[in-house]
Amino acid sequence: MPLIGREKELSQLAGACAGARAGQGGVILISGEAGIGKSRLVQ
């Protein structure tokens, strides 16, 4: 099932993953209230 309305967040995650593959360091923090889709976003 695709995520709706999370294009910006998915793009940021993809960019961070691409940077990690290219040898750039960094941290990704995903936080928020219970039930807003944090786990789904990461999956």
C-alpha positions in Angstrom: 0.0 0.0 0.0 1.6 3.3 -1.0 1.9 6.2 1.4 -0.2 9.2 0.6 1.0 12.7 1.3 4.5 11.6 2.3 6.4 12.4 -0.9 8.6 15.0 0.9 9.5 12.6 3.7 10.2 9.7 1.3 12.4 12.0 -0.8 14.4 13.0 2.2 14.9 9.4 3.3 15.9 8.4 -0.2 18.4 11.2 -0.3 19.9 10.2 3.1 20.2 6.6 2.0 21.9 7.6 -1.2 24.3 9.8 0.7 25.1 6.8 3.0 25.8 4.6 0.0 28.2 7.3 -1.2 30.1 7.4 2.1 28.5 10.5 3.6 27.6 10.2 7.3 24.4 11.4 8.9 21.6 10.7 11.2 17.9 10.2 10.5 15.5 10.8 13.4 11.9 9.8 13.0 9.7 10.9 15.9 6.0 11.7 16.5 2.9 10.7 18.3 1.7 7.1 18.3 -0.3 6.1 15.2 0.9 8.7 12.7 2.8 6.3 10.5 6.4 6.3 11.6 6.9 2.6 11.2 5.1 2.6 7.9 7.3 5.4 6.6 10.4 3.5 7.5 9.2 0.3 5.9 
